[in-house]
C-alpha cells in the first residue's frame, strides 16, 4: 500500500489539483457558461443591443401617426349613366348622390409645434384629414403646403405635449445599416418591420426630384409617409414606395432621404412653398456613341438637349449641344444628381460651369434662378 501511494498517490493528487486550476481558468472545458455582469443576456431572458431594437422603436414610434383621409365624391343617380338622359336631369337639377371615399397612410411628427411630414399622394384631394397618435388621441390636420415634385406634404395639428422624432444626416447612412420601417400597413395599426439599407441614390422616375433610399424592410399599403429609422431610432427617411414585379405586397421599399425631406419641410414652413435653384436646362446622358464623338469616356459629362427661353442658362451663354463637364466644381456624370445639386443652391447665387463646345473647353458663370412652377418654352 505504501508503494502504491508512493508511486501513484502524489501524481494523482497533483493531477487533481491541476484539473481544478484548469476548470477555474477555463470553465467552458466542462461545458458550463458563467455569465459575466456585463453579458448582453440578463437572467430575466430580456435582450439588449443587437438582440433587440426595442429602444429604437420606443424612441421613434410615438412620433409616427396614422393618417385617415376622406373625400366626398358627388355623382348623379345611376340612371344618369345614360348620356341621353344626362342633360335632361341636369336641367331639372336632380340631386346628386354623395359617396365618401376613405384612404389611409402614415406620417411623422417632425417638430413639437405639431408639424407632420407625409407623402403628397397620401393626402392629395382629401376633404378631411384625421391624425391618430400612438397615445390614442385623434385630431384634424390642416395642410401647410405640398410638394408634388418630391411627393412630400407638410401638415399641422394643434395638440399639447406632442412627441417629435430625432433627425439624422441621411448622407451618413451606409449600405448594410439596419433600417426599421414604422407605419400603418393595411390599416392594422402601428407596425414595425426590420431590414437593412439595400442601396442609396436610387432614381425611379416617380417624381422630379428623387434620391431614394432602398431598403428590404417591408413597406406596404398604409406605410406611405411613415418613418424609416436607424438602430438608434433616428429618422433617416420618409417611406414612400414599394416596387413589385406582380403588384403584390412583397418587393423593394424606397424612402425619401431625411436631408431632402428636411429641406422641403423648412422651405414650406418659412417660405410657404419650396424654393429651388434652377438653371433652365434639359440634359441627357452620354451614350457610348455620343461620348466617342466628343472624345469623352462613357459617363463623363452630360449633354444639354434643351435650354428654356429667358432662363439663367440662356443668359449665361450655354447652348444646346454643349457637354457639361462640371457644375459648381463637381464632375457632371449624372444629370439627375446635378439637377438635385442645383436645386439645393440658393437663387441669386453664382455657379461656375465648364462645358465642352466644338472640341474646346469653355468656362462660364451662371446665376442661379428660382425654379418656376410652370416652365415656359425651350429651344
ZIJO-V371040 format. One record per residue. PHI is phi as a letter, one per 30 degrees, with the letter a starting at -180 (999 if undefined). NEAR is the number of other ideal C-beta (glycine too) atoms within 10 Angstrom. D_LAST is the distance of its C-alpha to the last C-alpha in Angstrom with 1 decimal. Layout:
[[PHI & NEAR & D_LAST] [PHI & NEAR & D_LAST]]
This chain:
[[999 & 6 & 114.0] [d & 7 & 114.0] [d & 7 & 112.7] [d & 8 & 109.9] [d & 11 & 108.7] [d & 9 & 109.0] [c & 10 & 106.8] [c & 10 & 104.4] [d & 12 & 104.5] [d & 10 & 103.0] [d & 9 & 100.1] [d & 11 & 99.4] [d & 11 & 99.4] [d & 10 & 97.1] [d & 10 & 94.7] [d & 10 & 94.7] [d & 10 & 93.9] [d & 10 & 91.1] [d & 12 & 89.6] [d & 10 & 89.6] [d & 10 & 87.8] [d & 12 & 85.2] [d & 13 & 84.6] [d & 8 & 84.2] [d & 8 & 81.6] [b & 9 & 79.8] [d & 12 & 80.3] [d & 9 & 77.8] [d & 10 & 80.4] [c & 10 & 82.4] [i & 6 & 79.3] [c & 8 & 79.2] [b & 9 & 76.2] [c & 7 & 76.9] [d & 10 & 74.2] [d & 7 & 73.3] [d & 4 & 72.6] [c & 5 & 68.9] [e & 10 & 68.4] [d & 13 & 65.2] [c & 12 & 67.4] [d & 10 & 69.7] [d & 7 & 73.1] [d & 6 & 71.7] [j & 6 & 69.3] [d & 11 & 66.1] [c & 12 & 63.4] [b & 12 & 61.1] [i & 10 & 58.4] [d & 9 & 56.7] [d & 10 & 58.9] [b & 12 & 57.5] [c & 20 & 54.4] [d & 14 & 56.3] [d & 13 & 55.8] [d & 20 & 52.0] [d & 18 & 52.1] [d & 10 & 54.4] [d & 16 & 52.2] [c & 25 & 48.9] [e & 20 & 50.1] [d & 17 & 51.2] [d & 24 & 47.7] [c & 30 & 46.2] [c & 31 & 46.4] [c & 22 & 46.3] [c & 28 & 43.9] [c & 17 & 44.9] [b & 19 & 42.6] [b & 13 & 43.5] [b & 15 & 41.5] [d & 10 & 43.1] [c & 12 & 42.1] [c & 9 & 43.4] [b & 11 & 44.1] [d & 15 & 46.4] [e & 12 & 49.7] [e & 8 & 49.7] [d & 10 & 50.8] [d & 17 & 47.6] [d & 10 & 45.7] [d & 10 & 47.0] [d & 7 & 44.2] [d & 6 & 46.9] [c & 14 & 48.6] [d & 14 & 45.6] [d & 10 & 45.3] [d & 11 & 49.1] [d & 16 & 49.3] [d & 12 & 46.3] [d & 8 & 48.1] [d & 7 & 51.3] [h & 7 & 49.5] [d & 15 & 51.0] [e & 9 & 50.5] [c & 14 & 47.9] [d & 12 & 48.9] [b & 9 & 47.4] [b & 10 & 46.9] [c & 10 & 46.2] [c & 12 & 43.9] [c & 12 & 44.5] [b & 19 & 42.6] [b & 20 & 43.2] [a & 25 & 41.6] [b & 28 & 42.2] [a & 32 & 41.3] [b & 27 & 42.3] [d & 25 & 43.8] [c & 23 & 42.1] [b & 15 & 43.7] [d & 12 & 47.3] [d & 12 & 46.2] [j & 20 & 45.2] [d & 20 & 41.5] [b & 28 & 40.6] [c & 26 & 37.6] [a & 28 & 36.8] [d & 25 & 34.0] [d & 22 & 31.9] [d & 20 & 32.6] [d & 24 & 36.3] [c & 22 & 36.4] [d & 15 & 33.5] [i & 10 & 34.9] [d & 19 & 38.4] [d & 11 & 40.7] [b & 13 & 43.1] [b & 23 & 43.0] [c & 18 & 46.3] [c & 22 & 46.7] [c & 18 & 49.7] [d & 19 & 50.8] [d & 16 & 52.8] [d & 10 & 55.8] [j & 6 & 56.0] [d & 14 & 54.5] [b & 13 & 52.0] [a & 14 & 49.9] [d & 11 & 47.0] [c & 22 & 43.6] [c & 11 & 40.9] [d & 15 & 37.2] [d & 16 & 36.0] [a & 19 & 32.4] [b & 22 & 30.1] [b & 22 & 27.1] [e & 13 & 25.8] [d & 17 & 23.2] [b & 25 & 26.3] [i & 25 & 28.7] [b & 28 & 31.0] [b & 28 & 33.0] [c & 26 & 35.5] [c & 25 & 38.8] [b & 16 & 41.9] [b & 22 & 45.5] [c & 11 & 48.6] [b & 13 & 51.4] [c & 7 & 53.7] [h & 7 & 54.2] [d & 20 & 51.0] [d & 16 & 50.4] [b & 17 & 47.1] [d & 23 & 45.8] [c & 14 & 45.6] [d & 15 & 42.2] [b & 18 & 41.6] [d & 12 & 38.8] [d & 24 & 36.9] [d & 9 & 36.0] [d & 10 & 39.7] [d & 20 & 40.1] [b & 8 & 40.8] [d & 11 & 40.9] [j & 9 & 44.4] [d & 15 & 45.0] [d & 17 & 46.8] [b & 26 & 44.7] [c & 22 & 46.2] [c & 27 & 44.4] [c & 27 & 46.0] [a & 30 & 45.3] [b & 26 & 46.6] [d & 22 & 46.1] [h & 12 & 47.1] [i & 13 & 48.7] [d & 10 & 51.6] [j & 11 & 51.5] [d & 19 & 50.5] [b & 19 & 50.3] [c & 20 & 49.6] [b & 20 & 48.4] [b & 16 & 48.3] [a & 17 & 46.3] [b & 14 & 44.5] [d & 23 & 41.0] [d & 17 & 39.8] [a & 12 & 36.4] [b & 18 & 33.8] [h & 14 & 30.1] [c & 16 & 29.6] [c & 15 & 26.3] [c & 13 & 26.9] [i & 7 & 23.6] [d & 14 & 25.6] [b & 19 & 23.6] [d & 16 & 20.5] [c & 22 & 22.6] [b & 22 & 25.5] [a & 18 & 27.9] [d & 24 & 30.9] [c & 28 & 34.4] [c & 21 & 36.1] [b & 29 & 39.8] [c & 17 & 42.5] [d & 22 & 44.1] [d & 20 & 44.3] [b & 28 & 41.6] [c & 21 & 42.4] [e & 15 & 41.8] [j & 23 & 42.7] [d & 29 & 41.9] [e & 27 & 38.3] [j & 32 & 38.0] [d & 33 & 41.2] [c & 31 & 41.9] [c & 33 & 41.6] [b & 31 & 44.0] [c & 23 & 45.6] [d & 15 & 49.3] [c & 14 & 49.9] [i & 22 & 48.5] [c & 18 & 45.4] [d & 27 & 42.1] [c & 26 & 39.6] [a & 31 & 37.2] [c & 29 & 36.8] [e & 34 & 37.5] [b & 30 & 34.7] [b & 23 & 34.5] [b & 19 & 36.8] [c & 14 & 35.5] [b & 10 & 38.0] [d & 8 & 38.3] [b & 7 & 40.4] [i & 7 & 39.6] [d & 9 & 42.8] [c & 13 & 43.7] [c & 11 & 43.7] [l & 17 & 40.6] [c & 18 & 38.4] [c & 26 & 38.0] [b & 23 & 35.0] [b & 28 & 34.9] [d & 27 & 32.5] [e & 23 & 33.6] [d & 29 & 35.7] [d & 17 & 33.6] [d & 22 & 30.4] [d & 25 & 32.6] [d & 16 & 34.2] [d & 20 & 31.0] [d & 25 & 30.0] [e & 25 & 33.6] [d & 13 & 33.9] [d & 17 & 30.6] [d & 22 & 31.6] [d & 15 & 35.1] [d & 9 & 34.3] [c & 10 & 31.1] [i & 10 & 31.4] [a & 13 & 28.0] [c & 23 & 26.2] [c & 17 & 24.5] [b & 26 & 22.0] [d & 20 & 20.2] [a & 21 & 16.4] [c & 28 & 13.9] [i & 24 & 10.6] [b & 28 & 9.6] [c & 16 & 9.9] [b & 21 & 12.4] [b & 12 & 14.8] [d & 15 & 18.3] [d & 23 & 19.4] [d & 11 & 21.6] [e & 10 & 24.7] [d & 8 & 23.4] [d & 15 & 20.2] [d & 18 & 22.4] [d & 12 & 24.9] [d & 11 & 22.5] [c & 16 & 21.5] [i & 9 & 25.1] [c & 16 & 24.8] [d & 12 & 27.1] [d & 14 & 25.7] [j & 13 & 24.3] [c & 15 & 24.0] [j & 25 & 20.4] [b & 25 & 17.2] [c & 22 & 14.1] [d & 21 & 10.7] [c & 13 & 8.7] [a & 14 & 5.5] [b & 21 & 5.3] [d & 20 & 6.1] [d & 11 & 6.8] [h & 10 & 10.4] [c & 21 & 10.8] [e & 23 & 13.5] [d & 26 & 11.6] [d & 19 & 9.6] [d & 12 & 13.1] [d & 18 & 14.7] [j & 14 & 13.0] [d & 23 & 11.4] [b & 14 & 9.2] [d & 15 & 7.6] [j & 14 & 11.0] [d & 24 & 13.1] [c & 23 & 15.9] [d & 23 & 17.1] [c & 19 & 20.9] [a & 16 & 21.9] [b & 22 & 21.0] [h & 16 & 23.8] [i & 9 & 26.1] [c & 11 & 25.7] [e & 15 & 24.9] [c & 23 & 21.6] [c & 17 & 23.0] [b & 16 & 21.9] [d & 21 & 18.4] [d & 17 & 20.2] [d & 16 & 22.7] [d & 21 & 20.4] [d & 21 & 18.5] [d & 18 & 22.1] [d & 16 & 23.2] [d & 22 & 20.4] [d & 21 & 21.3] [d & 12 & 24.8] [d & 18 & 24.1] [d & 10 & 25.1] [e & 14 & 22.6] [j & 10 & 23.2] [d & 11 & 24.2] [c & 12 & 22.8] [b & 20 & 21.8] [d & 12 & 22.1] [b & 23 & 19.5] [c & 18 & 20.4] [b & 23 & 18.0] [c & 19 & 18.9] [b & 16 & 17.2] [i & 8 & 18.9] [i & 7 & 22.0] [c & 7 & 22.4] [d & 10 & 22.3] [b & 15 & 20.4] [c & 10 & 21.4] [b & 16 & 19.3] [b & 10 & 20.1] [c & 24 & 17.8] [d & 14 & 19.2] [d & 20 & 19.0] [c & 21 & 17.9] [c & 14 & 19.2] [d & 20 & 17.3] [d & 12 & 17.0] [d & 8 & 18.7] [b & 4 & 16.1] [d & 13 & 12.5] [d & 10 & 10.2] [d & 8 & 6.9] [b & 16 & 3.8] [b & 10 & 0.0]]
